[in-house]
Amino acid sequence: MSVDTAQANEAKVKYAMALLTSIINDAGIPRNIRRAAVNALTQLRDTKLSLGVRAANAVSVLDEVSQDPNMPFHARTKIWQVISILETVKD
């Protein structure tokens, strides 16, 4: 993997983390969804794993909660945005 690719992946993960933080701080989003965002953020911060594995783990957590029928539309849109960003991060 080139240095440019690694830097691009880092930037994508940082952006996804910012989006997750905005979900966590939004009191209008149900607690279980905010908890899933916290879990995804924890996965992204786990430096023992490679960037691709961390992104895949976060996508797994978010994909499960994205099916929640009680999720507000704006939260679902942000979750899908994070998932689509993280799916492009590869080792």
MODELLER restraints for C-alpha pairs under 7 A, 6 or more apart:
rsr = mdl.restraints
at = mdl.atoms
rsr.add(forms.Gaussian(group=physical.xy_distance, feature=features.Distance(at['CA:9:A'], at['CA:89:A']), mean=5.56, stdev=0.5))
rsr.add(forms.Gaussian(group=physical.xy_distance, feature=features.Distance(at['CA:12:A'], at['CA:85:A']), mean=6.41, stdev=0.5))
rsr.add(forms.Gaussian(group=physical.xy_distance, feature=features.Distance(at['CA:13:A'], at['CA:86:A']), mean=6.78, stdev=0.5))
rsr.add(forms.Gaussian(group=physical.xy_distance, feature=features.Distance(at['CA:16:A'], at['CA:82:A']), mean=5.24, stdev=0.5))
rsr.add(forms.Gaussian(group=physical.xy_distance, feature=features.Distance(at['CA:16:A'], at['CA:85:A']), mean=6.84, stdev=0.5))
rsr.add(forms.Gaussian(group=physical.xy_distance, feature=features.Distance(at['CA:17:A'], at['CA:41:A']), mean=6.23, stdev=0.5))
rsr.add(forms.Gaussian(group=physical.xy_distance, feature=features.Distance(at['CA:19:A'], at['CA:78:A']), mean=6.92, stdev=0.5))
rsr.add(forms.Gaussian(group=physical.xy_distance, feature=features.Distance(at['CA:19:A'], at['CA:82:A']), mean=6.89, stdev=0.5))
rsr.add(forms.Gaussian(group=physical.xy_distance, feature=features.Distance(at['CA:20:A'], at['CA:37:A']), mean=5.67, stdev=0.5))
rsr.add(forms.Gaussian(group=physical.xy_distance, feature=features.Distance(at['CA:20:A'], at['CA:41:A']), mean=6.72, stdev=0.5))
rsr.add(forms.Gaussian(group=physical.xy_distance, feature=features.Distance(at['CA:23:A'], at['CA:34:A']), mean=6.31, stdev=0.5))
rsr.add(forms.Gaussian(group=physical.xy_distance, feature=features.Distance(at['CA:23:A'], at['CA:37:A']), mean=6.90, stdev=0.5))
rsr.add(forms.Gaussian(group=physical.xy_distance, feature=features.Distance(at['CA:23:A'], at['CA:75:A']), mean=6.88, stdev=0.5))
rsr.add(forms.Gaussian(group=physical.xy_distance, feature=features.Distance(at['CA:24:A'], at['CA:34:A']), mean=4.86, stdev=0.5))
rsr.add(forms.Gaussian(group=physical.xy_distance, feature=features.Distance(at['CA:24:A'], at['CA:37:A']), mean=6.28, stdev=0.5))
rsr.add(forms.Gaussian(group=physical.xy_distance, feature=features.Distance(at['CA:24:A'], at['CA:38:A']), mean=6.72, stdev=0.5))
rsr.add(forms.Gaussian(group=physical.xy_distance, feature=features.Distance(at['CA:29:A'], at['CA:72:A']), mean=6.78, stdev=0.5))
rsr.add(forms.Gaussian(group=physical.xy_distance, feature=features.Distance(at['CA:29:A'], at['CA:75:A']), mean=6.83, stdev=0.5))
rsr.add(forms.Gaussian(group=physical.xy_distance, feature=features.Distance(at['CA:33:A'], at['CA:65:A']), mean=6.49, stdev=0.5))
rsr.add(forms.Gaussian(group=physical.xy_distance, feature=features.Distance(at['CA:36:A'], at['CA:61:A']), mean=6.47, stdev=0.5))
rsr.add(forms.Gaussian(group=physical.xy_distance, feature=features.Distance(at['CA:36:A'], at['CA:62:A']), mean=6.51, stdev=0.5))
rsr.add(forms.Gaussian(group=physical.xy_distance, feature=features.Distance(at['CA:36:A'], at['CA:65:A']), mean=6.84, stdev=0.5))
rsr.add(forms.Gaussian(group=physical.xy_distance, feature=features.Distance(at['CA:40:A'], at['CA:58:A']), mean=4.34, stdev=0.5))
rsr.add(forms.Gaussian(group=physical.xy_distance, feature=features.Distance(at['CA:40:A'], at['CA:61:A']), mean=5.99, stdev=0.5))
rsr.add(forms.Gaussian(group=physical.xy_distance, feature=features.Distance(at['CA:40:A'], at['CA:62:A']), mean=6.73, stdev=0.5))
rsr.add(forms.Gaussian(group=physical.xy_distance, feature=features.Distance(at['CA:43:A'], at['CA:54:A']), mean=5.58, stdev=0.5))
rsr.add(forms.Gaussian(group=physical.xy_distance, feature=features.Distance(at['CA:43:A'], at['CA:57:A']), mean=6.28, stdev=0.5))
rsr.add(forms.Gaussian(group=physical.xy_distance, feature=features.Distance(at['CA:43:A'], at['CA:58:A']), mean=5.63, stdev=0.5))
rsr.add(forms.Gaussian(group=physical.xy_distance, feature=features.Distance(at['CA:44:A'], at['CA:54:A']), mean=5.03, stdev=0.5))
rsr.add(forms.Gaussian(group=physical.xy_distance, feature=features.Distance(at['CA:44:A'], at['CA:55:A']), mean=6.16, stdev=0.5))
rsr.add(forms.Gaussian(group=physical.xy_distance, feature=features.Distance(at['CA:44:A'], at['CA:58:A']), mean=6.43, stdev=0.5))
rsr.add(forms.Gaussian(group=physical.xy_distance, feature=features.Distance(at['CA:46:A'], at['CA:54:A']), mean=6.86, stdev=0.5))
rsr.add(forms.Gaussian(group=physical.xy_distance, feature=features.Distance(at['CA:51:A'], at['CA:91:A']), mean=6.50, stdev=0.5))
rsr.add(forms.Gaussian(group=physical.xy_distance, feature=features.Distance(at['CA:52:A'], at['CA:89:A']), mean=5.63, stdev=0.5))
rsr.add(forms.Gaussian(group=physical.xy_distance, feature=features.Distance(at['CA:52:A'], at['CA:90:A']), mean=4.67, stdev=0.5))
rsr.add(forms.Gaussian(group=physical.xy_distance, feature=features.Distance(at['CA:52:A'], at['CA:91:A']), mean=4.85, stdev=0.5))
rsr.add(forms.Gaussian(group=physical.xy_distance, feature=features.Distance(at['CA:55:A'], at['CA:86:A']), mean=5.40, stdev=0.5))
rsr.add(forms.Gaussian(group=physical.xy_distance, feature=features.Distance(at['CA:55:A'], at['CA:89:A']), mean=6.61, stdev=0.5))
rsr.add(forms.Gaussian(group=physical.xy_distance, feature=features.Distance(at['CA:59:A'], at['CA:83:A']), mean=5.48, stdev=0.5))
rsr.add(forms.Gaussian(group=physical.xy_distance, feature=features.Distance(at['CA:59:A'], at['CA:86:A']), mean=6.72, stdev=0.5))
rsr.add(forms.Gaussian(group=physical.xy_distance, feature=features.Distance(at['CA:62:A'], at['CA:79:A']), mean=6.73, stdev=0.5))
rsr.add(forms.Gaussian(group=physical.xy_distance, feature=features.Distance(at['CA:66:A'], at['CA:76:A']), mean=6.31, stdev=0.5))
rsr.add(forms.Gaussian(group=physical.xy_distance, feature=features.Distance(at['CA:66:A'], at['CA:79:A']), mean=6.74, stdev=0.5))
